[in-house]
């Protein structure tokens, strides 16, 4: 897959395609996503098929998680 990063507006948000977060992405792909998240604040990655453990593993690639109490 080829990573594609498209702006959702002129100031904030991007849509990323070409990545499967159910597996460990290559380091350069992960760096590109992290840089985009830092710069654009909102990242949408559609069509992911993740079970709960895969979702947690994917989220932890971007930073620490915390248990939600609500």
Backbone as a printed PyTorch tensor [residue, N CA C, xyz], in Angstrom:
tensor([[[  0.8300,  -1.1800,   0.0000],
         [  0.0000,   0.0000,   0.0000],
         [  0.8750,   1.2440,   0.0000]],

        [[  0.3740,   2.2770,  -0.6270],
         [  1.0700,   3.5540,  -0.6520],
         [  0.3750,   4.5140,   0.3020]],

        [[  1.1170,   5.1050,   1.1960],
         [  0.5720,   6.0490,   2.1580],
         [  0.1430,   7.3160,   1.4280]],

        [[ -1.0840,   7.7640,   1.7000],
         [ -1.5890,   9.0200,   1.1470],
         [ -2.1190,   9.8610,   2.2940]],

        [[ -1.7400,  11.1330,   2.3060],
         [ -2.1610,  12.0720,   3.3460],
         [ -2.8380,  13.2420,   2.6600]],

        [[ -4.1400,  13.4210,   2.9440],
         [ -4.9340,  14.4700,   2.3130],
         [ -5.5250,  15.3940,   3.3650]],

        [[ -5.3880,  16.6970,   3.1700],
         [ -5.9480,  17.6810,   4.1010],
         [ -7.4680,  17.6360,   4.0710]],

        [[ -8.0650,  17.8050,   5.2490],
         [ -9.5220,  17.8860,   5.3500],
         [-10.0050,  19.3320,   5.3500]],

        [[ -9.1330,  20.2530,   5.6900],
         [ -9.4480,  21.6810,   5.6550],
         [ -8.1300,  22.4330,   5.5270]],

        [[ -8.1820,  23.7300,   5.2840],
         [ -6.9290,  24.4810,   5.1610],
         [ -6.1170,  24.5610,   6.4600]],

        [[ -6.7630,  24.3590,   7.6160],
         [ -6.0650,  24.6020,   8.8720],
         [ -5.8960,  23.3900,   9.7740]],

        [[ -6.7970,  22.4200,   9.7010],
         [ -6.7560,  21.3230,  10.6710],
         [ -7.2770,  20.0440,  10.0230]],

        [[ -6.7300,  18.9350,  10.4320],
         [ -7.2510,  17.6390,  10.0300],
         [ -6.6960,  17.0800,   8.7400]],

        [[ -6.4780,  15.7550,   8.7610],
         [ -6.0410,  15.0440,   7.5700],
         [ -6.7170,  13.6840,   7.5330]],

        [[ -6.8310,  13.1600,   6.3280],
         [ -7.2720,  11.7870,   6.1420],
         [ -6.0860,  11.0080,   5.5910]],

        [[ -5.8020,   9.8860,   6.2280],
         [ -4.6760,   9.0600,   5.8200],
         [ -5.2150,   7.7380,   5.2900]],

        [[ -4.7100,   7.3290,   4.1600],
         [ -5.0620,   6.0230,   3.5990],
         [ -3.7830,   5.2970,   3.2160]],

        [[ -3.9310,   4.0140,   2.9620],
         [ -2.7620,   3.2290,   2.5690],
         [ -1.9780,   2.6730,   3.7340]],

        [[ -2.6350,   2.5390,   4.8880],
         [ -1.9680,   1.9750,   6.0560],
         [ -2.9280,   0.9840,   6.7250]],

        [[ -2.3850,  -0.1250,   7.1950],
         [ -3.1420,  -1.1290,   7.9260],
         [ -2.6100,  -1.1450,   9.3470]],

        [[ -3.4030,  -0.6270,  10.2810],
         [ -2.9370,  -0.5200,  11.6650],
         [ -3.0920,  -1.8200,  12.4450]],

        [[ -3.5910,  -2.8830,  11.8050],
         [ -3.6730,  -4.1690,  12.4950],
         [ -2.3000,  -4.8300,  12.5860]],

        [[ -1.3390,  -4.3090,  11.8410],
         [  0.0340,  -4.7950,  11.8880],
         [  0.9610,  -3.6050,  12.1400]],

        [[  2.1730,  -3.8830,  12.5380],
         [  3.1530,  -2.8120,  12.7850],
         [  3.5450,  -2.1750,  11.4540]],

        [[  3.2380,  -0.8880,  11.2720],
         [  3.6350,  -0.2380,  10.0210],
         [  5.1460,   0.0080,   9.9960]],

        [[  5.7060,   0.1720,   8.8140],
         [  7.1320,   0.5150,   8.7290],
         [  7.4260,   1.8050,   9.5020]],

        [[  8.6440,   1.9300,   9.9740],
         [  9.0390,   3.0830,  10.7850],
         [  8.7780,   4.4020,  10.0680]],

        [[  9.0550,   4.4750,   8.7740],
         [  8.8490,   5.7340,   8.0470],
         [  7.3590,   6.0850,   7.9380]],

        [[  6.4990,   5.0720,   7.8400],
         [  5.0560,   5.3120,   7.8010],
         [  4.5760,   5.8280,   9.1500]],

        [[  5.0210,   5.1960,  10.2120],
         [  4.6420,   5.6190,  11.5550],
         [  5.1180,   7.0430,  11.8280]],

        [[  6.3300,   7.3700,  11.4140],
         [  6.8620,   8.7240,  11.5980],
         [  6.0120,   9.7360,  10.8260]],

        [[  5.6160,   9.4150,   9.6060],
         [  4.7880,  10.3230,   8.7980],
         [  3.4370,  10.5660,   9.4680]],

        [[  2.8390,   9.5170,  10.0270],
         [  1.5550,   9.6770,  10.7170],
         [  1.7270,  10.5330,  11.9680]],

        [[  2.7650,  10.2620,  12.7480],
         [  3.0200,  11.0510,  13.9630],
         [  3.2730,  12.5140,  13.6260]],

        [[  4.0470,  12.7800,  12.5840],
         [  4.3140,  14.1580,  12.1740],
         [  3.0320,  14.8570,  11.7410]],

        [[  2.1920,  14.1310,  11.0090],
         [  0.9190,  14.7010,  10.5550],
         [  0.0150,  14.9970,  11.7390]],

        [[ -0.0600,  14.0770,  12.6920],
         [ -0.8720,  14.2940,  13.8880],
         [ -0.3750,  15.5160,  14.6570]],

        [[  0.9230,  15.6560,  14.7940],
         [  1.4990,  16.8060,  15.4960],
         [  1.1620,  18.1200,  14.7770]],

        [[  1.2760,  18.1160,  13.4550],
         [  1.1000,  19.3390,  12.6770],
         [ -0.3620,  19.7030,  12.4320]],

        [[ -1.2250,  18.6900,  12.2680],
         [ -2.6160,  18.9380,  11.8560],
         [ -3.6470,  18.6270,  12.9380]],

        [[ -3.2230,  18.0560,  14.0610],
         [ -4.0210,  17.8240,  15.2720],
         [ -5.0980,  16.7510,  15.1640]],

        [[ -5.6340,  16.4970,  14.0000],
         [ -6.6860,  15.4940,  13.8070],
         [ -6.2840,  14.6110,  12.6360]],

        [[ -6.3450,  13.2940,  12.8610],
         [ -6.0430,  12.3390,  11.8030],
         [ -7.1960,  11.3470,  11.7140]],

        [[ -7.6870,  11.1370,  10.5070],
         [ -8.7280,  10.1460,  10.2420],
         [ -8.0940,   9.0340,   9.4160]],

        [[ -8.2010,   7.8110,   9.9140],
         [ -7.7040,   6.6470,   9.1820],
         [ -8.8870,   5.6900,   9.0600]],

        [[ -9.5120,   5.6710,   7.9070],
         [-10.7470,   4.9130,   7.7040],
         [-10.4830,   3.4370,   7.4060]],

        [[-11.5730,   2.6810,   7.5180],
         [-11.6240,   1.2890,   7.0740],
         [-10.6060,   0.3780,   7.7470]],

        [[-10.3910,   0.5890,   9.0240],
         [ -9.5220,  -0.3020,   9.7820],
         [-10.3870,  -1.4050,  10.3980]],

        [[ -9.9180,  -2.6260,  10.3520],
         [-10.6070,  -3.7700,  10.9530],
         [ -9.7570,  -4.2400,  12.1320]],

        [[-10.0550,  -3.6770,  13.3070],
         [ -9.2380,  -3.9410,  14.4850],
         [-10.0890,  -4.5250,  15.6000]],

        [[ -9.6400,  -5.6390,  16.1600],
         [-10.3050,  -6.1410,  17.3620],
         [ -9.7550,  -5.3230,  18.5430]],

        [[-10.3370,  -5.4340,  19.7380],
         [ -9.8830,  -4.5900,  20.8560],
         [ -8.3820,  -4.6530,  21.1430]],

        [[ -7.7480,  -5.8350,  21.1770],
         [ -6.2970,  -5.8290,  21.4150],
         [ -5.5050,  -5.1430,  20.2920]],

        [[ -5.9400,  -5.3040,  19.0490],
         [ -5.2570,  -4.6410,  17.9270],
         [ -5.4250,  -3.1270,  18.0210]],

        [[ -6.6280,  -2.6770,  18.4090],
         [ -6.8680,  -1.2420,  18.5580],
         [ -5.9520,  -0.6600,  19.6260]],

        [[ -5.8630,  -1.3280,  20.7560],
         [ -5.0040,  -0.8460,  21.8360],
         [ -3.5400,  -0.8170,  21.3970]],

        [[ -3.0970,  -1.8470,  20.7030],
         [ -1.7100,  -1.8730,  20.2040],
         [ -1.4730,  -0.7400,  19.2160]],

        [[ -2.4360,  -0.4800,  18.3320],
         [ -2.2960,   0.6010,  17.3510],
         [ -2.2190,   1.9580,  18.0610]],

        [[ -3.0730,   2.1780,  19.0410],
         [ -3.0750,   3.4490,  19.7680],
         [ -1.7710,   3.6650,  20.5210]],

        [[ -1.2260,   2.6050,  21.0740],
         [  0.0110,   2.7210,  21.8560],
         [  1.2200,   3.0620,  20.9960]],

        [[  1.1100,   2.8890,  19.6970],
         [  2.2070,   3.3010,  18.8110],
         [  2.3530,   4.8270,  18.7800]],

        [[  1.3000,   5.5380,  19.2130],
         [  1.2910,   7.0010,  19.1550],
         [  1.4390,   7.6460,  20.5230]],

        [[  1.4820,   6.8470,  21.5790],
         [  1.6530,   7.4020,  22.9080],
         [  0.9670,   6.5420,  23.9390]],

        [[  1.0680,   6.9620,  25.1790],
         [  0.4820,   6.2160,  26.2760],
         [ -1.0440,   6.3030,  26.2140]],

        [[ -1.6840,   5.2440,  26.6630],
         [ -3.1490,   5.2340,  26.7420],
         [ -3.5440,   5.3160,  28.2060]],

        [[ -4.8020,   5.6680,  28.4320],
         [ -5.3020,   5.6810,  29.8000],
         [ -6.6770,   5.0470,  29.8160]],

        [[ -6.9910,   4.4090,  30.9110],
         [ -8.2850,   3.7710,  31.0600],
         [ -9.3650,   4.8350,  31.1680]],

        [[-10.4390,   4.6330,  30.4270],
         [-11.5600,   5.5610,  30.4920],
         [-12.5070,   5.1140,  31.6020]],

        [[-12.9790,   6.0280,  32.3900],
         [-13.8200,   5.6820,  33.5290],
         [-15.2860,   6.0740,  33.3180]],

        [[-15.6050,   6.7010,  32.2130],
         [-16.9980,   7.1110,  31.9790],
         [-17.7610,   6.0660,  31.2320]]])
